[in-house]
Amino acid sequence: MLVRFRIFLYLLVGLPTLGWSAPLRGVITDPTGEPIPFVSVYVENTTYGVAANAKGEYYLELEPGTHRVVFQMLGFATQTLTVEMGTSLQRINVVLELQQLELAEVTIYSSGRDPAYAIIEQAQEARKQYLQQFEAYTRTTYTKATSEVAPVKGIRSDTVLSEEGIRRMNFVESFSTTHYQRPDRYKEIKTAYRDLSEKSQVTTNVSFDFGGSSGPRRVGSINPYLFYLTAADANFNFYQNSLTITSLGDLPYPSPIGVGALLVYKYELEATFTEEGRVIHKIRVIPRNKEGAAFSGHIFIEDKTWAISAIDLEINPSTLRFYRYFRVLQQYNPVQDSVYVPVREEFFYHALDGRTLVMSTTLALHSEYQINPDFPPRFFNNELRRIDEDAVGKDSSYWALARPITLKVEEQTYVSAQDSARQWMESDEYKRQQDSAYNHTGWLDILFSGFGRKNSFTGWEWQMGGLLFQARPLMVGGYHQAISGRFSKEWSRANRLSVSGEVNYGFRNQDVRGQLEVSYRY
């Protein structure tokens, strides 16, 4: 967090021990070799699955043993493969045949409607119970957010590479402890944090100009290609009547089991199966208005308890502010009697950046729930998120042991390259080279580019601007000369104090104006 005062589907979804799992990956294409985007890939008769990306690539972690893996996409014949998994990566490319058009088989129900409606009505009745099942919780979360870029045209070509031949991507992973209290109070403590993404910041300023106006304003930028980096970013609670996710769009999205949902959606019961002793109903959710703010996909309801077991829903792209595609997968498990919580959330989302497609995924694995803990008075203050002092410095050996999933080969290559670069940039030799180049000062620096001093070993740095570039001969009131500078002190990658300012003197009116900015990042 940076505050400035400016004085101016592993959907634990049935797989609780991914530490022993191995990845199954491949590309899904049609008979002509064209990739099929967004195919559902899941283990038969379970709620565990993932979605293929825009290039038809899928990545599914499985425990050793025999699995029946289903590949399903509207307009193509569903294909089910029997896969024998060991402890190492296995590649299987899949070709889906086009669905042959046939006269639809019509099933007549005695009640005159699909049994999915009765199940949804039971879930609607139970919705309020599950919405109010707890007042607060504390949980541990592992989060991994990644994005890759690919050309919009020629989508079959390789992902865009850097000059070193490594996939261009953003990569952020963390372990955190999240404290929550109804209705919307969060406090998140990052205990391990690795950020290999394009840096961004959001700041709050209180500014004063010497001799001028003052007032607060909020400035900054975020990296829009990575979603759900903190627990407060979005709350996909489908027990609510509707979900308002401001980072996605301006309109609320009605829950498939919310009040009035039957006016928004149609439903079809696709399957009923048993998973870990529980009877699960798989129901297709179809929006009545294809242009409205609504979900489409599948909701899984547990029989008798009528609790949500899993979610696999997409958002109508025409209602998204920034993304061209957004899909959410969730897995719910009971942690106490009648208390069902999400243990896995995975978001697939794509955006355009010029002529490149940015394909992103965020995976959040939740565990160690404590329901209704006692929080001390004033526990929830203005601090929404905190990064522990030693969270940023975790090395690769820590992540290799602690990470509950297996990184893709491309992610491993990227992380390894970034770690090597960071080790070099943190070496004494590199710091001395950079300090020596920065501290060299000549007359051209004083007049034009500016000059300064820094000491990377102690973390301090100061700089003055070039005199000629700060001359302002055409100002109202005649010639003005400004002198600007800045000073910073960094204690760690998470803590930095910065002071910058400028004094502007008008020779004709003999007026002095200036500004000063103080910022602290923690």
N, C-alpha and C positions, 0 to 999 in steps of 0.2 A: 504494500500500500504506500502511496506517495501523497503526502499532504504538504501543500505549499502555502506559506504566508507571504504574500507578495506586497511589500511595502512599496507600493506603486499602485449375439445370444450366446466368457464361459457362462451363460445365463445361470449362474450357480444353479442354474437351470438343470439341475439334475446331476451336475458334475462337480462335487465338492472338493476334489483333490486334483486340481489341474497341475499341481507340481509334478505329477507323474504322467501327464498327458503328452501327446505328440500331435503336431499339426498335420491336417489333411488340406491340401491346397491344389488349385488348378484353375483352368479357364473354361468357361461355359460358352459354347458357340452354337450357331444354327448350322444346318447342313452345308451352307456355302462358306463357312469359316468366319462369319461375322460374329463378334462377341454379343452376347445377350446380357444387357445390364439388369441389375436389381433382382436377380433370381433368388427365390427363397431356398435356402439349403438347411435342412434340419434332420435330426435323427428321428426315424419313424416311431410313432406312438410316444413321443415326448414333446415337451415344450422347448427343447434346446435347439437353437439354430442361429444362423447368421444370414446376412444378405450379401450377394455379390455386388461389386462396385460397378461403376459406369463402363469399365472395360471387361466386364464379365469375370473378373478375378474373385475367387472366394478363398476363405481361410477359416477352417473349422478345427478346433482342438478337441481331440478324442482320447479317452483312456484306452490302454491296450485291451484288445479283445475284438469281438465281432460286432459290427454295427450295420444297421440298414439305414443308409443315407438317402434322403429324398431331395430331388431337384425339381422345383415347381415354379412355373411361370405361366401367367395367363396367355393363351394363344399357342402354347406349346404342350406337347404330350408330356405328362409327368413321368420322370424316370427315377427308379429306385435301384440303388447299387448296394451289394453286400461288400463291406470293406473290412479287411483284417488289419488291424492296427497293432504296431509294435511300439517301440519307444523312440523311433526316429521319424523324420518328416517323410510323408508319402505324397506323391503328385498323381492326380487323376484328372485328366481333361475330359469334359463331358460334352457330348453333342445332343441337343434336344431337337426332336423332330417337330415340325409344324403340326398343330392339332388339326385332324381331319374334321371337316364340317359334317355333322350328322343331325338328323332330327332329334331334338332334345327329348329326353325321357322325362315325363311329367309324373311326379309323385303326388297322389291325392291323400291328404291327411283327413282323418275323421273330423277334426275340429275345423278344417278348412284353411288352416294356416300352418306354416313351418313351425316345428317344435322349438326352434331357436327363440321365438318370441316369448314362450312361457319361461324359458331359462333366463332370458334378459329381464323379464318382469320380476322373477325371484331375486336376481342380482340387484335390481332397482330397490326392492324392498329391504335388502340387507345393506344397501349402500351407506346409509346414515350410521349404522352400527360400526362399520369399518372406518368410516370417516372420523368417528369420535373414539376409536379404539385406544388411543393414548393421547396424553397431553404433551408429552416430551419424550425425547430419546437422546442417547449418545451412541455413536457408532464409529467404526473404523472403515476407511475407504481407500482402496487403491484405484487411482485414475491414470489412464493413458490416453492422450489425445495426439493424433497424428494427421498430417495432410500431405498429399503428394500432388504434383501438377502434371498435366498431360495436354498436348495440343488438342484444340477443339476439333479441327479437321484432321483426318487421318488418325482416328482414335485407336486404330490397331497398332500404331507405331509405339515404340518404347516410351516409357515415361521420360519427361524432360530430365536431362542429366546436367550436373554442374561441370565446371571445367575439369574437375578431377575424375569425372566419370561416375560420380555417386548421385543417386536419386536426390533431386531437390525435394526437401520436405520440411515441415515443422514437426517437432516432437517434444511433448511435455509429459512427464509422469510424476506422480507424487503419492505419498501416503499421508493421510490426514485423519484427525479425530474431529468429528462434527457433532456439535451440540445443537439441538433444535427444541423450540418451545412454540406451541401453537399461539397465534395462527401463522406467524411469519418471522419468528426471531431465530437467527442463526449466529453461531460462533464457530469458526473453523480454524483449527491449528494444524499447519503443515509440519509434520515431523520429518519428512524427507521430500526433497523437491529437486527436480532436474528439468531445466527449461532450455531447450535447444531450438526455440522458435524465434521468429522475428520479434524483436523487443517492442513493447508498447507500454503506454502509461496513461493513467487518468489522474488529473490533478484538480484540486480545489484551490483557487487563488483568492486572497483578499489584497487588493492593490491600492496603493496611494501614489499619486504623482505630486512631487513637490511643486506647489503653486497651481495644482490642477484638481481634477475630480478624483473621487475614489469610489470603490464599490467591489463587491464580490462577484466572481464569475467562475464558471467551471469550464476547463479546457482539457484537451488531451485526445488520445486516440486509443483504439483497441485493435487487436488482431481479429478480424471478423471470421477468419477461416478456421478458428478453433472454438468449439462450443463446449460449455459445461466444464470449465476448469475449476470452478468452485461450486459448493452445494447451493449457494444462494442464487446462482445464475438462472436456474429453472427448477420448478417443482412439478414433475409430471405425475400428479396424483389423480388418477382416473376415478377415484371415489368422489371427487368434486363434480358439481353440475357441469362446469365448463373449465377449461384450462386457458389461462391468459399468460402467454409467454412473450413478453414485450420484445425480446431479442429476435423473435421469429416473425411476428406480425402484429398488427394493431387490433385485430379482431379476436374475440374469444372463440375457442374451439370446443363445441359441445362434446361431453364425454359420451361414449356409446351406452353407458348405463345411467346417465344423468336423468333428471326430471325432464320429461318432454323429448327424450332421445328417440322415441318411436316416431315422432314427427319429422326427425332429421335423418334417420337411418332406416334401411331395410336389413333384414338378417336372414342368414341361411345356416342351418346346422350342417357342418361338413363332416364331422367325425366325433366319435366318443370313444375314449380309450382309458386304460388304467396306467397310472404312473406312480410308482412307489406307494401302492395301495390306495391311491386316491383316484376317483373317477373324474375325468376331465372332459368337458365339452368344448370342441373347437368350433367357433362360430365366425362366419364371414360377415364383416361389417361393410355395408354398401351405402354411401351417401345418396339421399334422394335428389339433392341438387348438386350436380357434378361441378358447378362453378362456385359453390359456397364454401365458407370456412368450416371444414369438416375433416374427419379422419376416414381412412379406408384401409381395409386389411383384415386382421383376425384378432379376436379377443378369446381367451381361454378361461372358462368358468368352472370352478370345482363344484361337483354335485353335492347336494345336501347343505354345505356351508354357504354356497353361492358367492364365494370369495373369488376375486381375480387371481388366477394362477399364472397367467402370462399375457403379454401384450406384443403384438407385431402390427404396427399401424403406420401408415404414411399420412402426410399432410398435403392437402390440395396445393400444388405448386403455385397456382395463380394467386394465392393469398399470402405467400411468403414474401417478406420484404427484401431479403438479400439472397437467400439460397434458392437454387433451382430444383432441389430435391431434398426431402428430409424424412427420415424414417426412424422410429423409436422402437426398440425391443426391450422388454422388461421381463424379469422373472420374480415371482413372489413366493416366499416360503413362510410357514408359521414359525415364530420364535417363542411364542407362548400360546397357551390355549386361546384360540379365537383371535390372536394377534398376527396378522399377515403383513409382511413388510417386503419391499423390493430388496433382493440380494444381488441382483445384477441388472445394470442398465447399459444399453449400447445404442449409440446414435450414429446414423449414417447420413451424411449431408454433403451436398455438392454445390459449388458456386462457380461462376465465370469470372475470370480476371483477364480482361483483354481477349486474346485468342487462346487462352489456356483454360483448362478445366481443373479446378481445385477439388480433389476428392478427399474427404475428411472422415475420420471415425473417432469417436470418444467412447471408451469403455470404462465403466465404473463398477467395481466389485465391493459390495458392502458386507460387513461382518461384525461380530462382537457387539450386537445390539444390547443396550441397556434401556429398558422401557421405564418411563416415568422416574428418572433419577431426580434426586433433590439438588437443585442448583442453589448456591449461596445468593444472598441479596446482591443486587446490582451486577450479577454475573454477565448478563447481556447488556453490554454498553455499546458505544459507537464502534468498537472494534469488531468488524465482521470476519476478518481473516488475519491470521498472524503466521509468519514463517519463523520457526525456531532458529536460533542462532546457528546450530550445527546442521540444519536441514539441507542447506545448499551444497555443503562440502562432501556429501556422500560419494564415495568412489564407485567404480564399476563393479568391484567385488561385492560391495554391499548390495547393489541392485541385482546382481546375478543370483544372490542367495535369497533376497527378500521378495523379489518379483514373483507374483503367483501365476504368471502366464509365460508363454514362450514368445519372444519377439520374432517377427518375420525376418528372413535373411536380409532384406533390404534395410529394415530398421536396425538390425545388428550392425550392418556395415556403416550406416550413417552415424549411429551412436559411437561406434569405435573411432571413426574418423574425427568426430567432434571432440571426443575425449582426448585423443592424441594432440589435436590442435590446442585444447585447453591446457594440457600438461606443458606444452612448449611455451604458451603465453604466460604461464605462471612460473616458469623457470627463472632463476636469477639472471642468467645470461640474457634472456629476452628482455627482462625488465631494464637491465643496464643499457642495452642497445637502444630501447625506446626512450629512456630518460636522457641519454646522451644526445640523441637526435633532437628531442624536444627542447632541451636546455640550451642548444646552440643559438646564439642571437647575433644578428648583423644589423647594419643600418637599414637595409631594405625591410627587415622584419619590423623594426621600430616604426618606420614610415608607412608601411603597407599592410602586411599580413598580421602583425601583432607579435608579441613575444611573451614568454612565461617561463616558469620553472615547475618541475614536478619531481616527486620522489615516490616511486611505486612501492618501495619497501615500507614506508611509513604511511602511505595513502593520501598525502596532501598534494595539492596542485593549485597554482594560480596563473592567471593570464591577463595581459593588458592588450587592448585593441590597437591597431595601427593608427597613428595620428592623422595621416592624410585622408584615410577612409572615413574618419569621423568628423572631418571639416564639413560644415553646412552653410555655404555662402549665400544660398538663395532663400533662406528662411524669412518669414514675415518678421519684420523688425531688424533685418540686416544679418550680418555674419554671426554664426554661432559655431562654437567649437565644443565638441563632446569628448569626454574621456570615459571609457568604460573598462570594466574589469570583472573578473570572477575569481572566487576561491572555493575549493571543495576539499573535504576530508572524508575518506572512506574507511570505516572500521572493518567492514566485511562486505560480501556481495549483497547482503540484505540491508545494510545500514550505511547511509551516506548523507552528509550535510553539505549543502551547496549555498553559496552566497554570491550574488551577482548584482551589478548596479551600473549606473551611468550618471554623470554630472554634465549638464549642458549649460554653457554660459553664453549669453548674448552680449556682444561688445557695445552695440549701439544703445540698447535699453538697460544694459547692466543688470539683466535679470538672470536668475539661476533657477534651473529646473532640473529635476532628476528623478530617478526611480531606483528602488532597491528591492530585490527579491531574495527571500530566504526559503529554502525547501529542505525537507528532511524525508528521506525514504527509509521505511522500515518494514 
